[in-house]
Amino acid sequence: MRVRTDGCGCNAGGPKVTLIKLDDRVVVGPVALEEVFERFRERRRQPESALSEELLAAVKVFNYVPAASENRYRTALLRAYISYCDARP
């Protein structure tokens, strides 16, 4: 998971873009992903498969997710959330 600003260079403090891999060929950059992960982590939500639906719903508040890609997003979001939590014990 890589975090970057929106690219304007001004560091205005808006939602950040986080790059995640959906699969070997596709990388997406949802906004506010780190903020979503932090809310789940603060609630001590464990990274389990049932959480992937909640992660997807939270990400869709800020981002368009094509229906055809939802399964890949669920898997990628859960994988990214596990990495996020592992980096912040």
Biopython code that builds the backbone (N, CA, C, O; Angstrom):
import numpy as np
from Bio.PDB.StructureBuilder import StructureBuilder

atoms = [
    (1, "MET", "N", (0.848, -1.160, 0.000)),
    (1, "MET", "CA", (0.000, 0.000, 0.000)),
    (1, "MET", "C", (0.894, 1.223, 0.000)),
    (1, "MET", "O", (1.789, 1.343, 0.837)),
    (2, "ARG", "N", (0.658, 2.132, -0.935)),
    (2, "ARG", "CA", (1.404, 3.386, -1.014)),
    (2, "ARG", "C", (0.441, 4.546, -0.857)),
    (2, "ARG", "O", (-0.650, 4.539, -1.428)),
    (3, "VAL", "N", (0.840, 5.536, -0.087)),
    (3, "VAL", "CA", (0.003, 6.711, 0.117)),
    (3, "VAL", "C", (0.661, 7.884, -0.577)),
    (3, "VAL", "O", (1.879, 8.045, -0.508)),
    (4, "ARG", "N", (-0.134, 8.704, -1.245)),
    (4, "ARG", "CA", (0.380, 9.921, -1.851)),
    (4, "ARG", "C", (-0.696, 10.988, -1.790)),
    (4, "ARG", "O", (-1.874, 10.678, -1.610)),
    (5, "THR", "N", (-0.301, 12.229, -1.937)),
    (5, "THR", "CA", (-1.292, 13.296, -1.950)),
    (5, "THR", "C", (-1.977, 13.310, -3.298)),
    (5, "THR", "O", (-1.662, 12.494, -4.164)),
    (6, "ASP", "N", (-2.905, 14.223, -3.486)),
    (6, "ASP", "CA", (-3.685, 14.272, -4.720)),
    (6, "ASP", "C", (-2.881, 14.708, -5.939)),
    (6, "ASP", "O", (-3.414, 14.751, -7.048)),
    (7, "GLY", "N", (-1.617, 15.029, -5.745)),
    (7, "GLY", "CA", (-0.770, 15.353, -6.876)),
    (7, "GLY", "C", (-0.634, 16.825, -7.161)),
    (7, "GLY", "O", (0.137, 17.204, -8.042)),
    (8, "CYS", "N", (-1.357, 17.675, -6.447)),
    (8, "CYS", "CA", (-1.290, 19.106, -6.740)),
    (8, "CYS", "C", (-0.029, 19.734, -6.161)),
    (8, "CYS", "O", (0.348, 20.835, -6.561)),
    (9, "GLY", "N", (0.623, 19.056, -5.234)),
    (9, "GLY", "CA", (1.846, 19.587, -4.644)),
    (9, "GLY", "C", (1.610, 20.570, -3.521)),
    (9, "GLY", "O", (2.560, 21.002, -2.868)),
    (10, "CYS", "N", (0.363, 20.932, -3.282)),
    (10, "CYS", "CA", (0.077, 21.941, -2.261)),
    (10, "CYS", "C", (-0.090, 21.335, -0.875)),
    (10, "CYS", "O", (-0.058, 22.050, 0.126)),
    (11, "ASN", "N", (-0.267, 20.020, -0.814)),
    (11, "ASN", "CA", (-0.464, 19.340, 0.462)),
    (11, "ASN", "C", (-1.588, 19.995, 1.256)),
    (11, "ASN", "O", (-1.425, 20.283, 2.442)),
    (12, "ALA", "N", (-2.705, 20.227, 0.621)),
    (12, "ALA", "CA", (-3.817, 20.973, 1.188)),
    (12, "ALA", "C", (-4.508, 20.258, 2.346)),
    (12, "ALA", "O", (-5.366, 20.848, 3.003)),
    (13, "GLY", "N", (-4.163, 19.031, 2.603)),
    (13, "GLY", "CA", (-4.757, 18.329, 3.725)),
    (13, "GLY", "C", (-6.045, 17.598, 3.399)),
    (13, "GLY", "O", (-6.722, 17.126, 4.312)),
    (14, "GLY", "N", (-6.401, 17.490, 2.148)),
    (14, "GLY", "CA", (-7.599, 16.752, 1.746)),
    (14, "GLY", "C", (-7.350, 15.257, 1.820)),
    (14, "GLY", "O", (-6.267, 14.819, 2.207)),
    (15, "PRO", "N", (-8.351, 14.478, 1.449)),
    (15, "PRO", "CA", (-8.175, 13.023, 1.466)),
    (15, "PRO", "C", (-7.008, 12.591, 0.581)),
    (15, "PRO", "O", (-6.798, 13.124, -0.509)),
    (16, "LYS", "N", (-6.274, 11.633, 1.070)),
    (16, "LYS", "CA", (-5.125, 11.128, 0.320)),
    (16, "LYS", "C", (-5.533, 9.967, -0.570)),
    (16, "LYS", "O", (-6.509, 9.266, -0.307)),
    (17, "VAL", "N", (-4.769, 9.789, -1.612)),
    (17, "VAL", "CA", (-4.950, 8.664, -2.526)),
    (17, "VAL", "C", (-4.006, 7.556, -2.081)),
    (17, "VAL", "O", (-2.822, 7.795, -1.844)),
    (18, "THR", "N", (-4.534, 6.352, -1.969)),
    (18, "THR", "CA", (-3.734, 5.189, -1.601)),
    (18, "THR", "C", (-3.788, 4.189, -2.744)),
    (18, "THR", "O", (-4.869, 3.764, -3.152)),
    (19, "LEU", "N", (-2.639, 3.818, -3.253)),
    (19, "LEU", "CA", (-2.591, 2.857, -4.358)),
    (19, "LEU", "C", (-2.627, 1.438, -3.817)),
    (19, "LEU", "O", (-1.849, 1.075, -2.935)),
    (20, "ILE", "N", (-3.548, 0.634, -4.361)),
    (20, "ILE", "CA", (-3.626, -0.783, -4.000)),
    (20, "ILE", "C", (-3.761, -1.604, -5.276)),
    (20, "ILE", "O", (-4.321, -1.149, -6.274)),
    (21, "LYS", "N", (-3.237, -2.823, -5.220)),
    (21, "LYS", "CA", (-3.317, -3.724, -6.366)),
    (21, "LYS", "C", (-4.571, -4.566, -6.278)),
    (21, "LYS", "O", (-4.800, -5.259, -5.287)),
    (22, "LEU", "N", (-5.393, -4.500, -7.333)),
    (22, "LEU", "CA", (-6.549, -5.387, -7.399)),
    (22, "LEU", "C", (-6.132, -6.773, -7.857)),
    (22, "LEU", "O", (-6.683, -7.782, -7.416)),
    (23, "ASP", "N", (-5.161, -6.807, -8.740)),
    (23, "ASP", "CA", (-4.608, -8.061, -9.230)),
    (23, "ASP", "C", (-3.229, -7.759, -9.821)),
    (23, "ASP", "O", (-2.690, -6.674, -9.600)),
    (24, "ASP", "N", (-2.663, -8.690, -10.556)),
    (24, "ASP", "CA", (-1.310, -8.505, -11.098)),
    (24, "ASP", "C", (-1.212, -7.387, -12.124)),
    (24, "ASP", "O", (-0.118, -6.886, -12.381)),
    (25, "ARG", "N", (-2.338, -6.984, -12.719)),
    (25, "ARG", "CA", (-2.299, -5.976, -13.775)),
    (25, "ARG", "C", (-2.961, -4.654, -13.413)),
    (25, "ARG", "O", (-2.698, -3.641, -14.061)),
    (26, "VAL", "N", (-3.807, -4.643, -12.399)),
    (26, "VAL", "CA", (-4.619, -3.462, -12.122)),
    (26, "VAL", "C", (-4.282, -2.861, -10.756)),
    (26, "VAL", "O", (-4.331, -3.537, -9.729)),
    (27, "VAL", "N", (-3.938, -1.570, -10.778)),
    (27, "VAL", "CA", (-3.702, -0.794, -9.559)),
    (27, "VAL", "C", (-4.730, 0.330, -9.552)),
    (27, "VAL", "O", (-4.937, 1.000, -10.563)),
    (28, "VAL", "N", (-5.373, 0.530, -8.400)),
    (28, "VAL", "CA", (-6.363, 1.600, -8.263)),
    (28, "VAL", "C", (-5.919, 2.537, -7.147)),
    (28, "VAL", "O", (-5.080, 2.182, -6.318)),
    (29, "GLY", "N", (-6.486, 3.723, -7.138)),
    (29, "GLY", "CA", (-6.109, 4.724, -6.144)),
    (29, "GLY", "C", (-7.308, 5.328, -5.439)),
    (29, "GLY", "O", (-7.656, 6.482, -5.690)),
    (30, "PRO", "N", (-7.949, 4.559, -4.554)),
    (30, "PRO", "CA", (-9.083, 5.131, -3.835)),
    (30, "PRO", "C", (-8.661, 6.258, -2.891)),
    (30, "PRO", "O", (-7.587, 6.208, -2.291)),
    (31, "VAL", "N", (-9.508, 7.261, -2.767)),
    (31, "VAL", "CA", (-9.235, 8.349, -1.830)),
    (31, "VAL", "C", (-9.773, 7.963, -0.458)),
    (31, "VAL", "O", (-10.718, 7.183, -0.340)),
    (32, "ALA", "N", (-9.158, 8.520, 0.568)),
    (32, "ALA", "CA", (-9.585, 8.380, 1.965)),
    (32, "ALA", "C", (-9.463, 6.961, 2.505)),
    (32, "ALA", "O", (-10.069, 6.640, 3.528)),
    (33, "LEU", "N", (-8.697, 6.111, 1.841)),
    (33, "LEU", "CA", (-8.569, 4.727, 2.310)),
    (33, "LEU", "C", (-7.883, 4.660, 3.669)),
    (33, "LEU", "O", (-8.303, 3.901, 4.542)),
    (34, "GLU", "N", (-6.847, 5.438, 3.846)),
    (34, "GLU", "CA", (-6.144, 5.424, 5.134)),
    (34, "GLU", "C", (-7.083, 5.868, 6.262)),
    (34, "GLU", "O", (-7.042, 5.313, 7.360)),
    (35, "GLU", "N", (-7.916, 6.854, 5.994)),
    (35, "GLU", "CA", (-8.876, 7.312, 6.994)),
    (35, "GLU", "C", (-9.899, 6.224, 7.315)),
    (35, "GLU", "O", (-10.261, 6.033, 8.476)),
    (36, "VAL", "N", (-10.362, 5.516, 6.292)),
    (36, "VAL", "CA", (-11.292, 4.402, 6.493)),
    (36, "VAL", "C", (-10.632, 3.326, 7.341)),
    (36, "VAL", "O", (-11.230, 2.841, 8.301)),
    (37, "PHE", "N", (-9.404, 2.950, 6.999)),
    (37, "PHE", "CA", (-8.697, 1.926, 7.757)),
    (37, "PHE", "C", (-8.505, 2.344, 9.205)),
    (37, "PHE", "O", (-8.660, 1.528, 10.115)),
    (38, "GLU", "N", (-8.173, 3.594, 9.422)),
    (38, "GLU", "CA", (-7.939, 4.061, 10.785)),
    (38, "GLU", "C", (-9.222, 3.971, 11.617)),
    (38, "GLU", "O", (-9.172, 3.598, 12.789)),
    (39, "ARG", "N", (-10.357, 4.306, 11.027)),
    (39, "ARG", "CA", (-11.632, 4.187, 11.759)),
    (39, "ARG", "C", (-11.899, 2.741, 12.165)),
    (39, "ARG", "O", (-12.330, 2.484, 13.289)),
    (40, "PHE", "N", (-11.648, 1.794, 11.259)),
    (40, "PHE", "CA", (-11.856, 0.381, 11.579)),
    (40, "PHE", "C", (-10.861, -0.086, 12.640)),
    (40, "PHE", "O", (-11.220, -0.838, 13.546)),
    (41, "ARG", "N", (-9.619, 0.360, 12.525)),
    (41, "ARG", "CA", (-8.590, -0.028, 13.493)),
    (41, "ARG", "C", (-8.906, 0.533, 14.875)),
    (41, "ARG", "O", (-8.734, -0.163, 15.875)),
    (42, "GLU", "N", (-9.365, 1.784, 14.945)),
    (42, "GLU", "CA", (-9.720, 2.384, 16.231)),
    (42, "GLU", "C", (-10.839, 1.610, 16.916)),
    (42, "GLU", "O", (-10.906, 1.562, 18.144)),
    (43, "ARG", "N", (-11.703, 1.015, 16.133)),
    (43, "ARG", "CA", (-12.794, 0.194, 16.678)),
    (43, "ARG", "C", (-12.345, -1.237, 16.937)),
    (43, "ARG", "O", (-13.144, -2.101, 17.298)),
    (44, "ARG", "N", (-11.047, -1.470, 16.747)),
    (44, "ARG", "CA", (-10.440, -2.789, 16.967)),
    (44, "ARG", "C", (-11.099, -3.884, 16.123)),
    (44, "ARG", "O", (-11.290, -5.011, 16.579)),
    (45, "ARG", "N", (-11.443, -3.524, 14.881)),
    (45, "ARG", "CA", (-12.037, -4.489, 13.960)),
    (45, "ARG", "C", (-10.954, -5.417, 13.440)),
    (45, "ARG", "O", (-9.949, -4.969, 12.890)),
    (46, "GLN", "N", (-11.165, -6.700, 13.615)),
    (46, "GLN", "CA", (-10.201, -7.697, 13.194)),
    (46, "GLN", "C", (-10.312, -7.944, 11.686)),
    (46, "GLN", "O", (-11.414, -7.993, 11.138)),
    (47, "PRO", "N", (-9.171, -8.097, 11.026)),
    (47, "PRO", "CA", (-9.188, -8.350, 9.575)),
    (47, "PRO", "C", (-9.617, -9.776, 9.261)),
    (47, "PRO", "O", (-8.786, -10.682, 9.205)),
    (48, "GLU", "N", (-10.900, -9.968, 9.060)),
    (48, "GLU", "CA", (-11.446, -11.273, 8.704)),
    (48, "GLU", "C", (-12.316, -11.111, 7.463)),
    (48, "GLU", "O", (-12.705, -9.998, 7.112)),
    (49, "SER", "N", (-12.612, -12.199, 6.819)),
    (49, "SER", "CA", (-13.308, -12.112, 5.535)),
    (49, "SER", "C", (-14.637, -11.375, 5.626)),
    (49, "SER", "O", (-15.011, -10.685, 4.678)),
    (50, "ALA", "N", (-15.360, -11.495, 6.731)),
    (50, "ALA", "CA", (-16.642, -10.802, 6.869)),
    (50, "ALA", "C", (-16.470, -9.286, 6.854)),
    (50, "ALA", "O", (-17.400, -8.564, 6.494)),
    (51, "LEU", "N", (-15.309, -8.800, 7.233)),
    (51, "LEU", "CA", (-15.045, -7.371, 7.273)),
    (51, "LEU", "C", (-14.911, -6.777, 5.873)),
    (51, "LEU", "O", (-15.099, -5.573, 5.693)),
    (52, "SER", "N", (-14.592, -7.594, 4.896)),
    (52, "SER", "CA", (-14.351, -7.082, 3.544)),
    (52, "SER", "C", (-15.573, -6.356, 2.975)),
    (52, "SER", "O", (-15.420, -5.379, 2.242)),
    (53, "GLU", "N", (-16.773, -6.815, 3.300)),
    (53, "GLU", "CA", (-17.987, -6.153, 2.811)),
    (53, "GLU", "C", (-18.132, -4.767, 3.446)),
    (53, "GLU", "O", (-18.529, -3.816, 2.774)),
    (54, "GLU", "N", (-17.815, -4.653, 4.725)),
    (54, "GLU", "CA", (-17.891, -3.362, 5.405)),
    (54, "GLU", "C", (-16.822, -2.400, 4.882)),
    (54, "GLU", "O", (-17.077, -1.207, 4.715)),
    (55, "LEU", "N", (-15.637, -2.926, 4.630)),
    (55, "LEU", "CA", (-14.575, -2.093, 4.060)),
    (55, "LEU", "C", (-15.008, -1.554, 2.696)),
    (55, "LEU", "O", (-14.841, -0.370, 2.406)),
    (56, "LEU", "N", (-15.560, -2.426, 1.872)),
    (56, "LEU", "CA", (-16.013, -2.009, 0.547)),
    (56, "LEU", "C", (-17.092, -0.929, 0.655)),
    (56, "LEU", "O", (-17.046, 0.066, -0.069)),
    (57, "ALA", "N", (-18.047, -1.117, 1.538)),
    (57, "ALA", "CA", (-19.123, -0.131, 1.704)),
    (57, "ALA", "C", (-18.551, 1.220, 2.132)),
    (57, "ALA", "O", (-18.989, 2.262, 1.644)),
    (58, "ALA", "N", (-17.575, 1.205, 3.039)),
    (58, "ALA", "CA", (-16.972, 2.455, 3.502)),
    (58, "ALA", "C", (-16.181, 3.133, 2.392)),
    (58, "ALA", "O", (-16.225, 4.356, 2.263)),
    (59, "VAL", "N", (-15.470, 2.368, 1.600)),
    (59, "VAL", "CA", (-14.682, 2.924, 0.497)),
    (59, "VAL", "C", (-15.600, 3.510, -0.576)),
    (59, "VAL", "O", (-15.273, 4.525, -1.190)),
    (60, "LYS", "N", (-16.749, 2.867, -0.799)),
    (60, "LYS", "CA", (-17.680, 3.343, -1.821)),
    (60, "LYS", "C", (-18.320, 4.680, -1.457)),
    (60, "LYS", "O", (-18.884, 5.340, -2.330)),
    (61, "VAL", "N", (-18.250, 5.092, -0.208)),
    (61, "VAL", "CA", (-18.759, 6.412, 0.179)),
    (61, "VAL", "C", (-17.951, 7.505, -0.529)),
    (61, "VAL", "O", (-18.497, 8.544, -0.900)),
    (62, "PHE", "N", (-16.647, 7.264, -0.714)),
    (62, "PHE", "CA", (-15.739, 8.258, -1.278)),
    (62, "PHE", "C", (-15.310, 7.957, -2.710)),
    (62, "PHE", "O", (-14.735, 8.820, -3.373)),
    (63, "ASN", "N", (-15.579, 6.745, -3.197)),
    (63, "ASN", "CA", (-15.038, 6.298, -4.483)),
    (63, "ASN", "C", (-16.067, 5.529, -5.284)),
    (63, "ASN", "O", (-16.931, 4.852, -4.727)),
    (64, "TYR", "N", (-15.964, 5.641, -6.607)),
    (64, "TYR", "CA", (-16.774, 4.803, -7.492)),
    (64, "TYR", "C", (-16.104, 3.443, -7.601)),
    (64, "TYR", "O", (-14.906, 3.357, -7.871)),
    (65, "VAL", "N", (-16.865, 2.390, -7.395)),
    (65, "VAL", "CA", (-16.360, 1.024, -7.554)),
    (65, "VAL", "C", (-17.297, 0.320, -8.530)),
    (65, "VAL", "O", (-18.469, 0.114, -8.217)),
    (66, "PRO", "N", (-16.794, -0.052, -9.711)),
    (66, "PRO", "CA", (-17.645, -0.756, -10.676)),
    (66, "PRO", "C", (-18.155, -2.071, -10.092)),
    (66, "PRO", "O", (-17.401, -2.799, -9.447)),
    (67, "ALA", "N", (-19.413, -2.370, -10.312)),
    (67, "ALA", "CA", (-20.007, -3.599, -9.782)),
    (67, "ALA", "C", (-19.219, -4.836, -10.199)),
    (67, "ALA", "O", (-19.073, -5.779, -9.422)),
    (68, "ALA", "N", (-18.718, -4.825, -11.420)),
    (68, "ALA", "CA", (-17.960, -5.976, -11.921)),
    (68, "ALA", "C", (-16.629, -6.173, -11.196)),
    (68, "ALA", "O", (-16.029, -7.244, -11.289)),
    (69, "SER", "N", (-16.166, -5.159, -10.482)),
    (69, "SER", "CA", (-14.878, -5.237, -9.788)),
    (69, "SER", "C", (-15.014, -5.396, -8.276)),
    (69, "SER", "O", (-14.006, -5.441, -7.570)),
    (70, "GLU", "N", (-16.225, -5.480, -7.777)),
    (70, "GLU", "CA", (-16.413, -5.500, -6.332)),
    (70, "GLU", "C", (-15.707, -6.657, -5.643)),
    (70, "GLU", "O", (-15.132, -6.465, -4.572)),
    (71, "ASN", "N", (-15.733, -7.849, -6.220)),
    (71, "ASN", "CA", (-15.046, -8.984, -5.581)),
    (71, "ASN", "C", (-13.543, -8.745, -5.477)),
    (71, "ASN", "O", (-12.927, -9.052, -4.457)),
    (72, "ARG", "N", (-12.957, -8.192, -6.543)),
    (72, "ARG", "CA", (-11.526, -7.903, -6.506)),
    (72, "ARG", "C", (-11.220, -6.814, -5.481)),
    (72, "ARG", "O", (-10.204, -6.881, -4.789)),
    (73, "TYR", "N", (-12.092, -5.814, -5.381)),
    (73, "TYR", "CA", (-11.923, -4.770, -4.372)),
    (73, "TYR", "C", (-11.991, -5.357, -2.969)),
    (73, "TYR", "O", (-11.165, -5.019, -2.120)),
    (74, "ARG", "N", (-12.963, -6.234, -2.710)),
    (74, "ARG", "CA", (-13.081, -6.839, -1.372)),
    (74, "ARG", "C", (-11.785, -7.529, -0.975)),
    (74, "ARG", "O", (-11.281, -7.333, 0.130)),
    (75, "THR", "N", (-11.256, -8.328, -1.874)),
    (75, "THR", "CA", (-10.014, -9.060, -1.595)),
    (75, "THR", "C", (-8.853, -8.098, -1.384)),
    (75, "THR", "O", (-8.088, -8.245, -0.431)),
    (76, "ALA", "N", (-8.720, -7.117, -2.268)),
    (76, "ALA", "CA", (-7.607, -6.163, -2.182)),
    (76, "ALA", "C", (-7.719, -5.290, -0.940)),
    (76, "ALA", "O", (-6.707, -5.002, -0.299)),
    (77, "LEU", "N", (-8.919, -4.865, -0.589)),
    (77, "LEU", "CA", (-9.103, -4.026, 0.592)),
    (77, "LEU", "C", (-8.769, -4.785, 1.865)),
    (77, "LEU", "O", (-8.124, -4.239, 2.760)),
    (78, "LEU", "N", (-9.194, -6.021, 1.955)),
    (78, "LEU", "CA", (-8.879, -6.817, 3.141)),
    (78, "LEU", "C", (-7.378, -7.039, 3.249)),
    (78, "LEU", "O", (-6.809, -6.933, 4.336)),
    (79, "ARG", "N", (-6.735, -7.345, 2.128)),
    (79, "ARG", "CA", (-5.280, -7.533, 2.118)),
    (79, "ARG", "C", (-4.572, -6.241, 2.540)),
    (79, "ARG", "O", (-3.625, -6.286, 3.325)),
    (80, "ALA", "N", (-5.018, -5.106, 2.033)),
    (80, "ALA", "CA", (-4.415, -3.820, 2.384)),
    (80, "ALA", "C", (-4.673, -3.471, 3.851)),
    (80, "ALA", "O", (-3.806, -2.900, 4.513)),
    (81, "TYR", "N", (-5.854, -3.809, 4.359)),
    (81, "TYR", "CA", (-6.173, -3.545, 5.765)),
    (81, "TYR", "C", (-5.281, -4.382, 6.687)),
    (81, "TYR", "O", (-4.818, -3.893, 7.717)),
    (82, "ILE", "N", (-5.046, -5.620, 6.319)),
    (82, "ILE", "CA", (-4.150, -6.470, 7.102)),
    (82, "ILE", "C", (-2.757, -5.847, 7.139)),
    (82, "ILE", "O", (-2.144, -5.773, 8.204)),
    (83, "SER", "N", (-2.254, -5.400, 5.999)),
    (83, "SER", "CA", (-0.947, -4.740, 5.950)),
    (83, "SER", "C", (-0.936, -3.471, 6.797)),
    (83, "SER", "O", (0.030, -3.197, 7.509)),
    (84, "TYR", "N", (-2.007, -2.706, 6.714)),
    (84, "TYR", "CA", (-2.132, -1.459, 7.485)),
    (84, "TYR", "C", (-2.055, -1.769, 8.987)),
    (84, "TYR", "O", (-1.317, -1.113, 9.721)),
    (85, "CYS", "N", (-2.809, -2.757, 9.432)),
    (85, "CYS", "CA", (-2.820, -3.111, 10.857)),
    (85, "CYS", "C", (-1.487, -3.701, 11.311)),
    (85, "CYS", "O", (-1.030, -3.418, 12.419)),
    (86, "ASP", "N", (-0.871, -4.509, 10.476)),
    (86, "ASP", "CA", (0.432, -5.108, 10.817)),
    (86, "ASP", "C", (1.505, -4.035, 10.994)),
    (86, "ASP", "O", (2.428, -4.203, 11.790)),
    (87, "ALA", "N", (1.384, -2.945, 10.260)),
    (87, "ALA", "CA", (2.382, -1.860, 10.351)),
    (87, "ALA", "C", (2.151, -0.964, 11.563)),
    (87, "ALA", "O", (2.982, -0.110, 11.875)),
    (88, "ARG", "N", (1.014, -1.159, 12.251)),
    (88, "ARG", "CA", (0.666, -0.319, 13.403)),
    (88, "ARG", "C", (0.210, -1.198, 14.563)),
    (88, "ARG", "O", (-0.981, -1.263, 14.865)),
    (89, "PRO", "N", (1.159, -1.874, 15.213)),
    (89, "PRO", "CA", (0.771, -2.806, 16.295)),
    (89, "PRO", "C", (0.163, -2.138, 17.510)),
    (89, "PRO", "O", (-0.197, -2.816, 18.472)),
]
sb = StructureBuilder()
sb.init_structure("model")
sb.init_model(0)
sb.init_chain("A")
sb.init_seg("    ")
for serial, (resi, resn, name, xyz) in enumerate(atoms, 1):
    if name == "N":
        sb.init_residue(resn, " ", resi, " ")
    sb.init_atom(name, np.array(xyz, "f"), 0.0, 1.0, " ", f" {name:<3s}", serial, name[0])
structure = sb.get_structure()
